[in-house]
Amino acid sequence: MGGPGRRFAAPGAAPHIDFRRELTVGHLLADITTAHGLGGKVNPPLRPREDVEALWEYVLDGTVDRVVSDHACCREEAKFGEPKDDVFLARSGFGGAEYLLPGLISEGSKRGLPLRRIAALTSWNPARRYGLRTKGALAPGFDADIALVDPGRTRTVRAAESESTQEYTPFEGFELTAQVTDTFLRGHHILRAGKIVGEPVGAYLHRPVGITAGR
């Protein structure tokens, strides 16, 4: 986004350019007051609450096309310098994948964001933009990539309880009212009841060449 939330370019500012607007879930959940410690250092920086709410307005009115995790997971020794409380020595970035859907549903439901819109922001729109022709939908011909979300399960975020090896999170102590319980990757059950199961089955995806691919 490049700056405070109110600096998004107007949709018609450059009609000859096919550009899209993308946000990270971190910038929609945390602000400079609520982020937990230096684990929230990221580029662009987290903003005051008024800017966070401005970003939510853009999500709700359709200005934003994608919400992503910008997942940049690393352990404490790679994230923090010495001393650990020196903001200038801490690296930018943090893991966000596991909080993407729970965060959007938890905060989006308070603001009237429909589930179909969340599915588009996190799945359909990114898949189309990046030419991933077998991703983004539950339909014949598409990969069986499925995330089952319990929209009524409240939990408090604790890094120590995460399946990630990251030992911190800027969302420490946040209360989320939704949780991903199970995940399927191309039909393989890889997350069951909140726990990783089975052997890794990820595969490199060759992105089609050409700017119009996947539209």
PyMOL CGO cylinders between C-alpha atoms (Angstrom):
from pymol import cmd
from pymol.cgo import CYLINDER

trace = [
    CYLINDER, 0.00, 0.00, 0.00, 3.05, 2.25, 0.32, 0.3, 1, 1, 1, 1, 1, 1,
    CYLINDER, 3.05, 2.25, 0.32, 1.74, 4.52, 3.06, 0.3, 1, 1, 1, 1, 1, 1,
    CYLINDER, 1.74, 4.52, 3.06, -1.23, 5.26, 5.31, 0.3, 1, 1, 1, 1, 1, 1,
    CYLINDER, -1.23, 5.26, 5.31, -4.47, 3.60, 4.32, 0.3, 1, 1, 1, 1, 1, 1,
    CYLINDER, -4.47, 3.60, 4.32, -5.99, 6.69, 2.73, 0.3, 1, 1, 1, 1, 1, 1,
    CYLINDER, -5.99, 6.69, 2.73, -3.30, 6.87, 0.01, 0.3, 1, 1, 1, 1, 1, 1,
    CYLINDER, -3.30, 6.87, 0.01, -4.73, 4.23, -2.32, 0.3, 1, 1, 1, 1, 1, 1,
    CYLINDER, -4.73, 4.23, -2.32, -4.81, 5.39, -5.92, 0.3, 1, 1, 1, 1, 1, 1,
    CYLINDER, -4.81, 5.39, -5.92, -8.29, 6.14, -7.21, 0.3, 1, 1, 1, 1, 1, 1,
    CYLINDER, -8.29, 6.14, -7.21, -9.70, 3.27, -9.33, 0.3, 1, 1, 1, 1, 1, 1,
    CYLINDER, -9.70, 3.27, -9.33, -9.86, 5.45, -12.47, 0.3, 1, 1, 1, 1, 1, 1,
    CYLINDER, -9.86, 5.45, -12.47, -6.52, 7.18, -12.01, 0.3, 1, 1, 1, 1, 1, 1,
    CYLINDER, -6.52, 7.18, -12.01, -4.81, 5.18, -14.78, 0.3, 1, 1, 1, 1, 1, 1,
    CYLINDER, -4.81, 5.18, -14.78, -7.49, 3.37, -16.82, 0.3, 1, 1, 1, 1, 1, 1,
    CYLINDER, -7.49, 3.37, -16.82, -4.93, 2.24, -19.41, 0.3, 1, 1, 1, 1, 1, 1,
    CYLINDER, -4.93, 2.24, -19.41, -3.03, 0.22, -16.76, 0.3, 1, 1, 1, 1, 1, 1,
    CYLINDER, -3.03, 0.22, -16.76, -4.42, -3.05, -15.45, 0.3, 1, 1, 1, 1, 1, 1,
    CYLINDER, -4.42, -3.05, -15.45, -3.24, -2.88, -11.86, 0.3, 1, 1, 1, 1, 1, 1,
    CYLINDER, -3.24, -2.88, -11.86, -4.74, -4.42, -8.75, 0.3, 1, 1, 1, 1, 1, 1,
    CYLINDER, -4.74, -4.42, -8.75, -4.78, -3.49, -5.06, 0.3, 1, 1, 1, 1, 1, 1,
    CYLINDER, -4.78, -3.49, -5.06, -3.52, -5.94, -2.49, 0.3, 1, 1, 1, 1, 1, 1,
    CYLINDER, -3.52, -5.94, -2.49, -3.46, -5.87, 1.31, 0.3, 1, 1, 1, 1, 1, 1,
    CYLINDER, -3.46, -5.87, 1.31, -1.91, -8.11, 3.91, 0.3, 1, 1, 1, 1, 1, 1,
    CYLINDER, -1.91, -8.11, 3.91, -3.95, -9.53, 6.74, 0.3, 1, 1, 1, 1, 1, 1,
    CYLINDER, -3.95, -9.53, 6.74, -1.40, -8.10, 9.19, 0.3, 1, 1, 1, 1, 1, 1,
    CYLINDER, -1.40, -8.10, 9.19, -2.29, -4.56, 8.19, 0.3, 1, 1, 1, 1, 1, 1,
    CYLINDER, -2.29, -4.56, 8.19, -5.98, -5.33, 8.65, 0.3, 1, 1, 1, 1, 1, 1,
    CYLINDER, -5.98, -5.33, 8.65, -5.63, -6.90, 12.09, 0.3, 1, 1, 1, 1, 1, 1,
    CYLINDER, -5.63, -6.90, 12.09, -2.86, -5.09, 13.96, 0.3, 1, 1, 1, 1, 1, 1,
    CYLINDER, -2.86, -5.09, 13.96, -2.00, -1.45, 14.47, 0.3, 1, 1, 1, 1, 1, 1,
    CYLINDER, -2.00, -1.45, 14.47, 0.90, 0.38, 16.10, 0.3, 1, 1, 1, 1, 1, 1,
    CYLINDER, 0.90, 0.38, 16.10, -0.77, 0.06, 19.50, 0.3, 1, 1, 1, 1, 1, 1,
    CYLINDER, -0.77, 0.06, 19.50, -2.10, -3.50, 19.45, 0.3, 1, 1, 1, 1, 1, 1,
    CYLINDER, -2.10, -3.50, 19.45, 0.81, -5.35, 17.75, 0.3, 1, 1, 1, 1, 1, 1,
    CYLINDER, 0.81, -5.35, 17.75, 2.76, -7.47, 20.21, 0.3, 1, 1, 1, 1, 1, 1,
    CYLINDER, 2.76, -7.47, 20.21, 6.33, -6.24, 20.52, 0.3, 1, 1, 1, 1, 1, 1,
    CYLINDER, 6.33, -6.24, 20.52, 8.93, -5.99, 17.77, 0.3, 1, 1, 1, 1, 1, 1,
    CYLINDER, 8.93, -5.99, 17.77, 7.50, -9.10, 16.15, 0.3, 1, 1, 1, 1, 1, 1,
    CYLINDER, 7.50, -9.10, 16.15, 5.23, -6.67, 14.34, 0.3, 1, 1, 1, 1, 1, 1,
    CYLINDER, 5.23, -6.67, 14.34, 8.04, -4.92, 12.48, 0.3, 1, 1, 1, 1, 1, 1,
    CYLINDER, 8.04, -4.92, 12.48, 7.22, -5.11, 8.79, 0.3, 1, 1, 1, 1, 1, 1,
    CYLINDER, 7.22, -5.11, 8.79, 7.40, -3.14, 5.53, 0.3, 1, 1, 1, 1, 1, 1,
    CYLINDER, 7.40, -3.14, 5.53, 5.31, -1.14, 4.97, 0.3, 1, 1, 1, 1, 1, 1,
    CYLINDER, 5.31, -1.14, 4.97, 5.02, -0.43, 8.71, 0.3, 1, 1, 1, 1, 1, 1,
    CYLINDER, 5.02, -0.43, 8.71, 1.87, -1.06, 10.69, 0.3, 1, 1, 1, 1, 1, 1,
    CYLINDER, 1.87, -1.06, 10.69, -0.27, 2.06, 11.01, 0.3, 1, 1, 1, 1, 1, 1,
    CYLINDER, -0.27, 2.06, 11.01, -2.54, 3.78, 13.55, 0.3, 1, 1, 1, 1, 1, 1,
    CYLINDER, -2.54, 3.78, 13.55, -6.05, 2.39, 14.04, 0.3, 1, 1, 1, 1, 1, 1,
    CYLINDER, -6.05, 2.39, 14.04, -7.64, 5.10, 11.90, 0.3, 1, 1, 1, 1, 1, 1,
    CYLINDER, -7.64, 5.10, 11.90, -5.62, 3.91, 8.91, 0.3, 1, 1, 1, 1, 1, 1,
    CYLINDER, -5.62, 3.91, 8.91, -6.54, 0.29, 9.62, 0.3, 1, 1, 1, 1, 1, 1,
    CYLINDER, -6.54, 0.29, 9.62, -10.22, 1.23, 9.55, 0.3, 1, 1, 1, 1, 1, 1,
    CYLINDER, -10.22, 1.23, 9.55, -9.68, 3.14, 6.30, 0.3, 1, 1, 1, 1, 1, 1,
    CYLINDER, -9.68, 3.14, 6.30, -8.23, -0.03, 4.78, 0.3, 1, 1, 1, 1, 1, 1,
    CYLINDER, -8.23, -0.03, 4.78, -11.30, -1.96, 5.89, 0.3, 1, 1, 1, 1, 1, 1,
    CYLINDER, -11.30, -1.96, 5.89, -13.47, 0.60, 4.09, 0.3, 1, 1, 1, 1, 1, 1,
    CYLINDER, -13.47, 0.60, 4.09, -11.57, -0.16, 0.89, 0.3, 1, 1, 1, 1, 1, 1,
    CYLINDER, -11.57, -0.16, 0.89, -12.06, -3.89, 1.42, 0.3, 1, 1, 1, 1, 1, 1,
    CYLINDER, -12.06, -3.89, 1.42, -15.79, -3.43, 1.94, 0.3, 1, 1, 1, 1, 1, 1,
    CYLINDER, -15.79, -3.43, 1.94, -16.38, -1.15, -1.05, 0.3, 1, 1, 1, 1, 1, 1,
    CYLINDER, -16.38, -1.15, -1.05, -14.55, -3.45, -3.48, 0.3, 1, 1, 1, 1, 1, 1,
    CYLINDER, -14.55, -3.45, -3.48, -11.47, -1.28, -4.03, 0.3, 1, 1, 1, 1, 1, 1,
    CYLINDER, -11.47, -1.28, -4.03, -9.17, -4.02, -2.69, 0.3, 1, 1, 1, 1, 1, 1,
    CYLINDER, -9.17, -4.02, -2.69, -8.79, -7.05, -4.97, 0.3, 1, 1, 1, 1, 1, 1,
    CYLINDER, -8.79, -7.05, -4.97, -6.73, -9.41, -2.81, 0.3, 1, 1, 1, 1, 1, 1,
    CYLINDER, -6.73, -9.41, -2.81, -5.90, -10.00, 0.84, 0.3, 1, 1, 1, 1, 1, 1,
    CYLINDER, -5.90, -10.00, 0.84, -2.77, -12.08, 1.38, 0.3, 1, 1, 1, 1, 1, 1,
    CYLINDER, -2.77, -12.08, 1.38, -0.65, -13.32, 4.27, 0.3, 1, 1, 1, 1, 1, 1,
    CYLINDER, -0.65, -13.32, 4.27, 2.72, -11.97, 3.04, 0.3, 1, 1, 1, 1, 1, 1,
    CYLINDER, 2.72, -11.97, 3.04, 4.07, -14.91, 5.01, 0.3, 1, 1, 1, 1, 1, 1,
    CYLINDER, 4.07, -14.91, 5.01, 7.67, -14.25, 6.08, 0.3, 1, 1, 1, 1, 1, 1,
    CYLINDER, 7.67, -14.25, 6.08, 8.23, -16.77, 8.83, 0.3, 1, 1, 1, 1, 1, 1,
    CYLINDER, 8.23, -16.77, 8.83, 11.53, -17.01, 10.68, 0.3, 1, 1, 1, 1, 1, 1,
    CYLINDER, 11.53, -17.01, 10.68, 12.66, -18.06, 14.13, 0.3, 1, 1, 1, 1, 1, 1,
    CYLINDER, 12.66, -18.06, 14.13, 13.60, -15.60, 16.87, 0.3, 1, 1, 1, 1, 1, 1,
    CYLINDER, 13.60, -15.60, 16.87, 17.34, -15.75, 16.22, 0.3, 1, 1, 1, 1, 1, 1,
    CYLINDER, 17.34, -15.75, 16.22, 16.74, -14.63, 12.62, 0.3, 1, 1, 1, 1, 1, 1,
    CYLINDER, 16.74, -14.63, 12.62, 14.09, -12.02, 13.46, 0.3, 1, 1, 1, 1, 1, 1,
    CYLINDER, 14.09, -12.02, 13.46, 15.65, -10.19, 16.39, 0.3, 1, 1, 1, 1, 1, 1,
    CYLINDER, 15.65, -10.19, 16.39, 19.09, -8.70, 16.88, 0.3, 1, 1, 1, 1, 1, 1,
    CYLINDER, 19.09, -8.70, 16.88, 21.10, -8.23, 20.04, 0.3, 1, 1, 1, 1, 1, 1,
    CYLINDER, 21.10, -8.23, 20.04, 19.77, -6.61, 22.11, 0.3, 1, 1, 1, 1, 1, 1,
    CYLINDER, 19.77, -6.61, 22.11, 16.37, -8.07, 21.22, 0.3, 1, 1, 1, 1, 1, 1,
    CYLINDER, 16.37, -8.07, 21.22, 14.52, -4.85, 21.99, 0.3, 1, 1, 1, 1, 1, 1,
    CYLINDER, 14.52, -4.85, 21.99, 16.42, -2.80, 19.39, 0.3, 1, 1, 1, 1, 1, 1,
    CYLINDER, 16.42, -2.80, 19.39, 13.91, -2.01, 16.65, 0.3, 1, 1, 1, 1, 1, 1,
    CYLINDER, 13.91, -2.01, 16.65, 16.68, -1.08, 14.20, 0.3, 1, 1, 1, 1, 1, 1,
    CYLINDER, 16.68, -1.08, 14.20, 18.27, -4.53, 14.46, 0.3, 1, 1, 1, 1, 1, 1,
    CYLINDER, 18.27, -4.53, 14.46, 15.02, -6.48, 14.08, 0.3, 1, 1, 1, 1, 1, 1,
    CYLINDER, 15.02, -6.48, 14.08, 14.23, -7.73, 10.58, 0.3, 1, 1, 1, 1, 1, 1,
    CYLINDER, 14.23, -7.73, 10.58, 10.98, -6.89, 8.84, 0.3, 1, 1, 1, 1, 1, 1,
    CYLINDER, 10.98, -6.89, 8.84, 8.27, -9.47, 8.30, 0.3, 1, 1, 1, 1, 1, 1,
    CYLINDER, 8.27, -9.47, 8.30, 6.37, -12.17, 10.17, 0.3, 1, 1, 1, 1, 1, 1,
    CYLINDER, 6.37, -12.17, 10.17, 4.28, -15.25, 9.51, 0.3, 1, 1, 1, 1, 1, 1,
    CYLINDER, 4.28, -15.25, 9.51, 0.64, -14.65, 8.68, 0.3, 1, 1, 1, 1, 1, 1,
    CYLINDER, 0.64, -14.65, 8.68, -0.73, -17.60, 6.70, 0.3, 1, 1, 1, 1, 1, 1,
    CYLINDER, -0.73, -17.60, 6.70, -2.51, -19.28, 9.60, 0.3, 1, 1, 1, 1, 1, 1,
    CYLINDER, -2.51, -19.28, 9.60, -4.26, -16.04, 10.56, 0.3, 1, 1, 1, 1, 1, 1,
    CYLINDER, -4.26, -16.04, 10.56, -5.47, -15.07, 7.08, 0.3, 1, 1, 1, 1, 1, 1,
    CYLINDER, -5.47, -15.07, 7.08, -8.89, -16.75, 7.01, 0.3, 1, 1, 1, 1, 1, 1,
    CYLINDER, -8.89, -16.75, 7.01, -9.58, -16.63, 10.78, 0.3, 1, 1, 1, 1, 1, 1,
    CYLINDER, -9.58, -16.63, 10.78, -8.61, -12.96, 10.87, 0.3, 1, 1, 1, 1, 1, 1,
    CYLINDER, -8.61, -12.96, 10.87, -10.68, -11.94, 7.87, 0.3, 1, 1, 1, 1, 1, 1,
    CYLINDER, -10.68, -11.94, 7.87, -13.73, -13.82, 9.10, 0.3, 1, 1, 1, 1, 1, 1,
    CYLINDER, -13.73, -13.82, 9.10, -13.36, -12.58, 12.69, 0.3, 1, 1, 1, 1, 1, 1,
    CYLINDER, -13.36, -12.58, 12.69, -12.95, -8.91, 11.81, 0.3, 1, 1, 1, 1, 1, 1,
    CYLINDER, -12.95, -8.91, 11.81, -14.84, -8.97, 8.53, 0.3, 1, 1, 1, 1, 1, 1,
    CYLINDER, -14.84, -8.97, 8.53, -18.00, -10.38, 10.07, 0.3, 1, 1, 1, 1, 1, 1,
    CYLINDER, -18.00, -10.38, 10.07, -18.11, -7.40, 12.45, 0.3, 1, 1, 1, 1, 1, 1,
    CYLINDER, -18.11, -7.40, 12.45, -18.15, -5.09, 9.43, 0.3, 1, 1, 1, 1, 1, 1,
    CYLINDER, -18.15, -5.09, 9.43, -20.57, -7.01, 7.23, 0.3, 1, 1, 1, 1, 1, 1,
    CYLINDER, -20.57, -7.01, 7.23, -18.01, -8.60, 4.88, 0.3, 1, 1, 1, 1, 1, 1,
    CYLINDER, -18.01, -8.60, 4.88, -19.73, -11.60, 3.20, 0.3, 1, 1, 1, 1, 1, 1,
    CYLINDER, -19.73, -11.60, 3.20, -18.05, -15.01, 3.17, 0.3, 1, 1, 1, 1, 1, 1,
    CYLINDER, -18.05, -15.01, 3.17, -18.25, -15.14, -0.64, 0.3, 1, 1, 1, 1, 1, 1,
    CYLINDER, -18.25, -15.14, -0.64, -16.24, -11.92, -0.76, 0.3, 1, 1, 1, 1, 1, 1,
    CYLINDER, -16.24, -11.92, -0.76, -13.62, -13.41, 1.59, 0.3, 1, 1, 1, 1, 1, 1,
    CYLINDER, -13.62, -13.41, 1.59, -13.36, -16.43, -0.72, 0.3, 1, 1, 1, 1, 1, 1,
    CYLINDER, -13.36, -16.43, -0.72, -12.79, -14.13, -3.69, 0.3, 1, 1, 1, 1, 1, 1,
    CYLINDER, -12.79, -14.13, -3.69, -10.21, -11.98, -1.88, 0.3, 1, 1, 1, 1, 1, 1,
    CYLINDER, -10.21, -11.98, -1.88, -8.15, -14.93, -0.69, 0.3, 1, 1, 1, 1, 1, 1,
    CYLINDER, -8.15, -14.93, -0.69, -8.61, -17.53, -3.41, 0.3, 1, 1, 1, 1, 1, 1,
    CYLINDER, -8.61, -17.53, -3.41, -10.41, -16.75, -6.67, 0.3, 1, 1, 1, 1, 1, 1,
    CYLINDER, -10.41, -16.75, -6.67, -8.92, -13.32, -7.36, 0.3, 1, 1, 1, 1, 1, 1,
    CYLINDER, -8.92, -13.32, -7.36, -5.26, -14.26, -6.60, 0.3, 1, 1, 1, 1, 1, 1,
    CYLINDER, -5.26, -14.26, -6.60, -5.55, -17.45, -8.67, 0.3, 1, 1, 1, 1, 1, 1,
    CYLINDER, -5.55, -17.45, -8.67, -6.91, -15.58, -11.67, 0.3, 1, 1, 1, 1, 1, 1,
    CYLINDER, -6.91, -15.58, -11.67, -4.37, -12.79, -11.44, 0.3, 1, 1, 1, 1, 1, 1,
    CYLINDER, -4.37, -12.79, -11.44, -1.37, -15.12, -11.31, 0.3, 1, 1, 1, 1, 1, 1,
    CYLINDER, -1.37, -15.12, -11.31, -2.57, -17.57, -13.95, 0.3, 1, 1, 1, 1, 1, 1,
    CYLINDER, -2.57, -17.57, -13.95, -3.20, -20.51, -11.59, 0.3, 1, 1, 1, 1, 1, 1,
    CYLINDER, -3.20, -20.51, -11.59, -5.95, -21.99, -13.72, 0.3, 1, 1, 1, 1, 1, 1,
    CYLINDER, -5.95, -21.99, -13.72, -6.71, -25.00, -11.51, 0.3, 1, 1, 1, 1, 1, 1,
    CYLINDER, -6.71, -25.00, -11.51, -6.94, -22.98, -8.29, 0.3, 1, 1, 1, 1, 1, 1,
    CYLINDER, -6.94, -22.98, -8.29, -9.49, -20.72, -6.67, 0.3, 1, 1, 1, 1, 1, 1,
    CYLINDER, -9.49, -20.72, -6.67, -12.80, -22.59, -6.95, 0.3, 1, 1, 1, 1, 1, 1,
    CYLINDER, -12.80, -22.59, -6.95, -14.63, -25.73, -5.86, 0.3, 1, 1, 1, 1, 1, 1,
    CYLINDER, -14.63, -25.73, -5.86, -15.68, -27.07, -9.24, 0.3, 1, 1, 1, 1, 1, 1,
    CYLINDER, -15.68, -27.07, -9.24, -14.89, -29.85, -11.74, 0.3, 1, 1, 1, 1, 1, 1,
    CYLINDER, -14.89, -29.85, -11.74, -11.45, -29.34, -13.28, 0.3, 1, 1, 1, 1, 1, 1,
    CYLINDER, -11.45, -29.34, -13.28, -10.08, -27.48, -10.27, 0.3, 1, 1, 1, 1, 1, 1,
    CYLINDER, -10.08, -27.48, -10.27, -7.68, -28.87, -7.65, 0.3, 1, 1, 1, 1, 1, 1,
    CYLINDER, -7.68, -28.87, -7.65, -9.39, -30.06, -4.49, 0.3, 1, 1, 1, 1, 1, 1,
    CYLINDER, -9.39, -30.06, -4.49, -7.83, -27.36, -2.32, 0.3, 1, 1, 1, 1, 1, 1,
    CYLINDER, -7.83, -27.36, -2.32, -10.23, -26.88, 0.59, 0.3, 1, 1, 1, 1, 1, 1,
    CYLINDER, -10.23, -26.88, 0.59, -10.02, -25.07, 3.92, 0.3, 1, 1, 1, 1, 1, 1,
    CYLINDER, -10.02, -25.07, 3.92, -12.72, -25.89, 6.47, 0.3, 1, 1, 1, 1, 1, 1,
    CYLINDER, -12.72, -25.89, 6.47, -13.35, -22.99, 8.82, 0.3, 1, 1, 1, 1, 1, 1,
    CYLINDER, -13.35, -22.99, 8.82, -15.35, -23.04, 12.03, 0.3, 1, 1, 1, 1, 1, 1,
    CYLINDER, -15.35, -23.04, 12.03, -16.83, -19.51, 12.21, 0.3, 1, 1, 1, 1, 1, 1,
    CYLINDER, -16.83, -19.51, 12.21, -17.98, -19.98, 15.79, 0.3, 1, 1, 1, 1, 1, 1,
    CYLINDER, -17.98, -19.98, 15.79, -14.78, -21.11, 17.49, 0.3, 1, 1, 1, 1, 1, 1,
    CYLINDER, -14.78, -21.11, 17.49, -13.25, -18.36, 19.61, 0.3, 1, 1, 1, 1, 1, 1,
    CYLINDER, -13.25, -18.36, 19.61, -9.61, -18.62, 20.56, 0.3, 1, 1, 1, 1, 1, 1,
    CYLINDER, -9.61, -18.62, 20.56, -6.80, -16.45, 21.85, 0.3, 1, 1, 1, 1, 1, 1,
    CYLINDER, -6.80, -16.45, 21.85, -3.71, -16.37, 19.64, 0.3, 1, 1, 1, 1, 1, 1,
    CYLINDER, -3.71, -16.37, 19.64, -0.65, -17.86, 21.34, 0.3, 1, 1, 1, 1, 1, 1,
    CYLINDER, -0.65, -17.86, 21.34, 2.58, -18.39, 19.43, 0.3, 1, 1, 1, 1, 1, 1,
    CYLINDER, 2.58, -18.39, 19.43, 3.42, -21.32, 21.69, 0.3, 1, 1, 1, 1, 1, 1,
    CYLINDER, 3.42, -21.32, 21.69, 0.29, -23.16, 20.48, 0.3, 1, 1, 1, 1, 1, 1,
    CYLINDER, 0.29, -23.16, 20.48, 0.94, -22.58, 16.77, 0.3, 1, 1, 1, 1, 1, 1,
    CYLINDER, 0.94, -22.58, 16.77, 1.89, -25.33, 14.32, 0.3, 1, 1, 1, 1, 1, 1,
    CYLINDER, 1.89, -25.33, 14.32, 4.49, -22.93, 12.94, 0.3, 1, 1, 1, 1, 1, 1,
    CYLINDER, 4.49, -22.93, 12.94, 8.07, -23.05, 14.21, 0.3, 1, 1, 1, 1, 1, 1,
    CYLINDER, 8.07, -23.05, 14.21, 7.97, -19.26, 14.49, 0.3, 1, 1, 1, 1, 1, 1,
    CYLINDER, 7.97, -19.26, 14.49, 8.31, -18.51, 18.19, 0.3, 1, 1, 1, 1, 1, 1,
    CYLINDER, 8.31, -18.51, 18.19, 6.50, -15.16, 18.22, 0.3, 1, 1, 1, 1, 1, 1,
    CYLINDER, 6.50, -15.16, 18.22, 3.60, -13.40, 16.55, 0.3, 1, 1, 1, 1, 1, 1,
    CYLINDER, 3.60, -13.40, 16.55, 2.47, -9.77, 16.48, 0.3, 1, 1, 1, 1, 1, 1,
    CYLINDER, 2.47, -9.77, 16.48, -1.05, -11.15, 17.06, 0.3, 1, 1, 1, 1, 1, 1,
    CYLINDER, -1.05, -11.15, 17.06, -0.16, -12.61, 20.47, 0.3, 1, 1, 1, 1, 1, 1,
    CYLINDER, -0.16, -12.61, 20.47, -3.21, -12.23, 22.72, 0.3, 1, 1, 1, 1, 1, 1,
    CYLINDER, -3.21, -12.23, 22.72, -5.61, -11.34, 19.89, 0.3, 1, 1, 1, 1, 1, 1,
    CYLINDER, -5.61, -11.34, 19.89, -9.04, -12.95, 20.16, 0.3, 1, 1, 1, 1, 1, 1,
    CYLINDER, -9.04, -12.95, 20.16, -10.26, -14.52, 16.93, 0.3, 1, 1, 1, 1, 1, 1,
    CYLINDER, -10.26, -14.52, 16.93, -13.80, -15.83, 16.52, 0.3, 1, 1, 1, 1, 1, 1,
    CYLINDER, -13.80, -15.83, 16.52, -13.03, -18.28, 13.70, 0.3, 1, 1, 1, 1, 1, 1,
    CYLINDER, -13.03, -18.28, 13.70, -10.51, -21.07, 13.18, 0.3, 1, 1, 1, 1, 1, 1,
    CYLINDER, -10.51, -21.07, 13.18, -9.37, -23.26, 10.29, 0.3, 1, 1, 1, 1, 1, 1,
    CYLINDER, -9.37, -23.26, 10.29, -9.91, -26.82, 11.47, 0.3, 1, 1, 1, 1, 1, 1,
    CYLINDER, -9.91, -26.82, 11.47, -9.00, -28.89, 8.41, 0.3, 1, 1, 1, 1, 1, 1,
    CYLINDER, -9.00, -28.89, 8.41, -7.17, -28.32, 5.12, 0.3, 1, 1, 1, 1, 1, 1,
    CYLINDER, -7.17, -28.32, 5.12, -6.98, -30.40, 1.94, 0.3, 1, 1, 1, 1, 1, 1,
    CYLINDER, -6.98, -30.40, 1.94, -4.33, -29.90, -0.74, 0.3, 1, 1, 1, 1, 1, 1,
    CYLINDER, -4.33, -29.90, -0.74, -5.29, -31.50, -4.05, 0.3, 1, 1, 1, 1, 1, 1,
    CYLINDER, -5.29, -31.50, -4.05, -7.50, -33.83, -2.03, 0.3, 1, 1, 1, 1, 1, 1,
    CYLINDER, -7.50, -33.83, -2.03, -4.79, -34.74, 0.50, 0.3, 1, 1, 1, 1, 1, 1,
    CYLINDER, -4.79, -34.74, 0.50, -5.80, -34.16, 4.11, 0.3, 1, 1, 1, 1, 1, 1,
    CYLINDER, -5.80, -34.16, 4.11, -2.86, -32.11, 5.43, 0.3, 1, 1, 1, 1, 1, 1,
    CYLINDER, -2.86, -32.11, 5.43, -4.42, -30.39, 8.47, 0.3, 1, 1, 1, 1, 1, 1,
    CYLINDER, -4.42, -30.39, 8.47, -6.79, -32.36, 10.71, 0.3, 1, 1, 1, 1, 1, 1,
    CYLINDER, -6.79, -32.36, 10.71, -8.45, -30.83, 13.76, 0.3, 1, 1, 1, 1, 1, 1,
    CYLINDER, -8.45, -30.83, 13.76, -5.88, -28.02, 13.72, 0.3, 1, 1, 1, 1, 1, 1,
    CYLINDER, -5.88, -28.02, 13.72, -2.84, -30.30, 13.54, 0.3, 1, 1, 1, 1, 1, 1,
    CYLINDER, -2.84, -30.30, 13.54, -0.55, -30.98, 10.55, 0.3, 1, 1, 1, 1, 1, 1,
    CYLINDER, -0.55, -30.98, 10.55, -0.78, -34.58, 9.37, 0.3, 1, 1, 1, 1, 1, 1,
    CYLINDER, -0.78, -34.58, 9.37, 0.85, -36.76, 6.72, 0.3, 1, 1, 1, 1, 1, 1,
    CYLINDER, 0.85, -36.76, 6.72, 3.91, -36.25, 4.56, 0.3, 1, 1, 1, 1, 1, 1,
    CYLINDER, 3.91, -36.25, 4.56, 4.54, -33.01, 2.59, 0.3, 1, 1, 1, 1, 1, 1,
    CYLINDER, 4.54, -33.01, 2.59, 2.78, -33.07, -0.78, 0.3, 1, 1, 1, 1, 1, 1,
    CYLINDER, 2.78, -33.07, -0.78, 3.46, -29.55, -2.03, 0.3, 1, 1, 1, 1, 1, 1,
    CYLINDER, 3.46, -29.55, -2.03, 4.49, -29.10, -5.66, 0.3, 1, 1, 1, 1, 1, 1,
    CYLINDER, 4.49, -29.10, -5.66, 6.02, -26.29, -7.68, 0.3, 1, 1, 1, 1, 1, 1,
    CYLINDER, 6.02, -26.29, -7.68, 3.48, -24.57, -9.91, 0.3, 1, 1, 1, 1, 1, 1,
    CYLINDER, 3.48, -24.57, -9.91, 4.73, -23.27, -13.26, 0.3, 1, 1, 1, 1, 1, 1,
    CYLINDER, 4.73, -23.27, -13.26, 3.08, -19.94, -13.85, 0.3, 1, 1, 1, 1, 1, 1,
    CYLINDER, 3.08, -19.94, -13.85, 1.87, -19.45, -17.45, 0.3, 1, 1, 1, 1, 1, 1,
    CYLINDER, 1.87, -19.45, -17.45, 3.85, -16.90, -19.46, 0.3, 1, 1, 1, 1, 1, 1,
    CYLINDER, 3.85, -16.90, -19.46, 2.09, -13.72, -20.53, 0.3, 1, 1, 1, 1, 1, 1,
    CYLINDER, 2.09, -13.72, -20.53, 0.38, -10.85, -18.76, 0.3, 1, 1, 1, 1, 1, 1,
    CYLINDER, 0.38, -10.85, -18.76, -3.10, -12.03, -19.76, 0.3, 1, 1, 1, 1, 1, 1,
    CYLINDER, -3.10, -12.03, -19.76, -2.62, -15.56, -18.48, 0.3, 1, 1, 1, 1, 1, 1,
    CYLINDER, -2.62, -15.56, -18.48, -5.43, -16.83, -16.29, 0.3, 1, 1, 1, 1, 1, 1,
    CYLINDER, -5.43, -16.83, -16.29, -7.91, -14.04, -16.91, 0.3, 1, 1, 1, 1, 1, 1,
]
cmd.load_cgo(trace, "trace")
